[in-house]
C-alpha cells in the first residue's frame, strides 16, 4: 500500500508529540498542518506562534494558520482534490463542520484523553483526578459533529498514580498519546480498525476549568475531595481560600488527626488545621496573596502579629 495522506489539526504543546509521531512514520505523508493564528503573548504582547506551527515550520511541513477552518473555502477545495486519507485532530480548539469532516476518505479521527464516553469535553485530565479515578485512557474516535461522540477506533489504557497531578498526568498522557497513535496507524494502514459505538447513556462531561473552581469552601468538602481537588488543579488554577479577608493559596495539604467541625480553624494543635465534612486537614505550605510561599507556622505567626485573631472568611465568588 502507498503512504496514507493525513492532515493534522492541533495547536498547543500537547499536540506536538503526535505530529512528531506522524512525521516519523514511514507509512504516513503529512499533506498539511492546520493550527491557530499567532497570538500576542508575554509582557510585550509580541506575536507568538502556536507550538504546532513552530514544529511545522521547523520541518517544512505545509502549514495553514486560521481562526476558522470552516471558512477557508479555497483551502478546503484543495483538500477535496488532494486525496486526503484521514485527519488527526489533537487539541485543535475549533469545531469542524460536517462538510469539513466529510473530506477524508477514511475519516477524521480525534485523540481524546479519557476513556470515552467518560469525560467528554475540554478538561478530561482534571476531572479524572477530581473523581479519584485510578485509570484513564487515550481514546481515538471517528469524529462526528457532536462533541466526542463518535465511534471508538482505538483505546489505550493509562494508569493514574496516587501522586499524579494534572501536571504529571498531562505529561504522561502526552507520551501515551504518541504510543496510541502509532498503534492506531498500524491498524489503519493494514485495514484492521474495528469500530465500537459509544454508549451515550453513560456519557459524562468535563467542561472547561476556570479560576473560580479552585476556591475551597471547607464547610462543603470532604478531606478526600480536597486532596483530589489539589491534584486536579495543580498547578492551575490552584486551590485557595480566604483568611482574614486575605486570599491564601494552598501549596501542600496533609491529613490532620485533629477533630474539627467543617469550616472551623484551630491553631492549638500546631499548624493550620481546618475541619472538612469528614475530618480535618493541615495546610502545611501556603502563600498569602502578594507574598512568598511560607510554612503554615510562618503564616500563622505573621497573621497573629497583624490581626491578632485568625478566622476563615467566606467569599462570594
Helices and strands as residue ranges (DSSP letters): E 4-10, H 13-24, E 28-35, E 39-41, E 46-48, H 51-58, E 63-65, G 69-71, H 73-80, E 86-90, H 98-101, E 107-112, H 124-130, E 135-142, E 152-159, H 166-189, G 200-202, G 211-214, H 223-232, E 239-243, E 246-256, E 265-266, E 273-276, E 279-288, E 294-295, H 296-307
